[in-house]
């Protein structure tokens, strides 16, 4: 489930730095600058454990939670990240989605973790650690020599195809019960799903495309083989597209990363 899909190219959030067609200087020749094309935000559980508290065992307890998934920061196939491109790209990604994200080589823990929690009421709890995983596509602006219609040669920023990226935001941990009311697009809701809580379909967060702020990519349709796993391209004749046109979308909701109040 995705909390949101944002088309970033040319938008105000990604407007810092040069744009395709801008003039560059001879000192910029050979350099490239990142352009964020899309940003997908997905609440993700990295560690989890279902835990039952009886009436006589309330109070502070330390619980071991097991690894569910590991997120590694990547730009293309580069997990080391170059400061002059990879880190700059992820910094722009964070600004575009309004989150503090990892901009250097990093990964969430693949080891078991411990969570200390004050259980004030008996019941079935889901203890979790999680984060918001951000994935998307990027392009690059290269400073190249360009021959103008007049025959003169100038240096301009030219957009070139890029690849995909992955990063993540702040780690959140806590405990949640099925009866707790939490935001639909939150990490806590993901924990409720892991716990097996019955959630009405209308309350589940859904992948939602925001209104594009720009024209399509200058380098044409993406090769399906370059899309992140699980992504598909809908066409006007496909069922998903037609259903989207028939059914008004619910407004996208962003959630706080604050820990839930103790139950």
Rosetta blueprint (number, residue, H / E / L):
1 X L
2 X L
3 X L
4 X E
5 X E
6 X E
7 X E
8 X L
9 X L
10 X L
11 X L
12 X H
13 X H
14 X H
15 X L
16 X L
17 X L
18 X L
19 X L
20 X L
21 X L
22 X L
23 X E
24 X L
25 X L
26 X H
27 X H
28 X H
29 X L
30 X L
31 X L
32 X E
33 X E
34 X E
35 X E
36 X E
37 X L
38 X E
39 X E
40 X E
41 X E
42 X E
43 X E
44 X E
45 X E
46 X E
47 X E
48 X E
49 X E
50 X E
51 X E
52 X E
53 X E
54 X L
55 X L
56 X L
57 X L
58 X L
59 X E
60 X E
61 X E
62 X E
63 X E
64 X E
65 X E
66 X E
67 X E
68 X L
69 X L
70 X L
71 X L
72 X E
73 X L
74 X E
75 X E
76 X L
77 X L
78 X E
79 X L
80 X L
81 X L
82 X L
83 X L
84 X L
85 X L
86 X H
87 X H
88 X H
89 X H
90 X H
91 X H
92 X H
93 X H
94 X H
95 X H
96 X H
97 X H
98 X L
99 X L
100 X L
101 X L
102 X L
103 X L
104 X L
105 X L
106 X L
107 X E
108 X L
109 X L
110 X L
111 X L
112 X L
113 X E
114 X E
115 X E
116 X E
117 X E
118 X E
119 X E
120 X L
121 X L
122 X L
123 X E
124 X E
125 X E
126 X E
127 X E
128 X E
129 X E
130 X E
131 X E
132 X E
133 X E
134 X E
135 X E
136 X E
137 X E
138 X E
139 X E
140 X E
141 X E
142 X E
143 X E
144 X E
145 X E
146 X E
147 X E
148 X L
149 X L
150 X L
151 X L
152 X L
153 X E
154 X E
155 X E
156 X E
157 X E
158 X E
159 X E
160 X E
161 X E
162 X E
163 X E
164 X E
165 X E
166 X E
167 X E
168 X E
169 X L
170 X L
171 X L
172 X E
173 X E
174 X E
175 X E
176 X E
177 X L
178 X L
179 X L
180 X L
181 X L
182 X L
183 X L
184 X L
185 X L
186 X L
187 X H
188 X H
189 X H
190 X H
191 X H
192 X H
193 X H
194 X H
195 X H
196 X L
197 X L
198 X L
199 X L
200 X L
201 X H
202 X H
203 X H
204 X L
205 X L
206 X L
207 X L
208 X L
209 X E
210 X L
211 X L
212 X L
213 X L
214 X L
215 X L
216 X L
217 X L
218 X L
219 X L
220 X L
221 X L
222 X L
223 X L
224 X H
225 X H
226 X H
227 X L
228 X L
229 X L
230 X L
231 X L
232 X L
233 X L
234 X L
235 X L
236 X L
237 X L
238 X L
239 X H
240 X H
241 X H
242 X H
243 X H
244 X H
245 X H
246 X H
247 X L
248 X L
249 X L
250 X L
251 X L
252 X L
253 X L
254 X L
255 X L
256 X L
257 X L
258 X L
259 X L
260 X L
261 X L
262 X L
263 X L
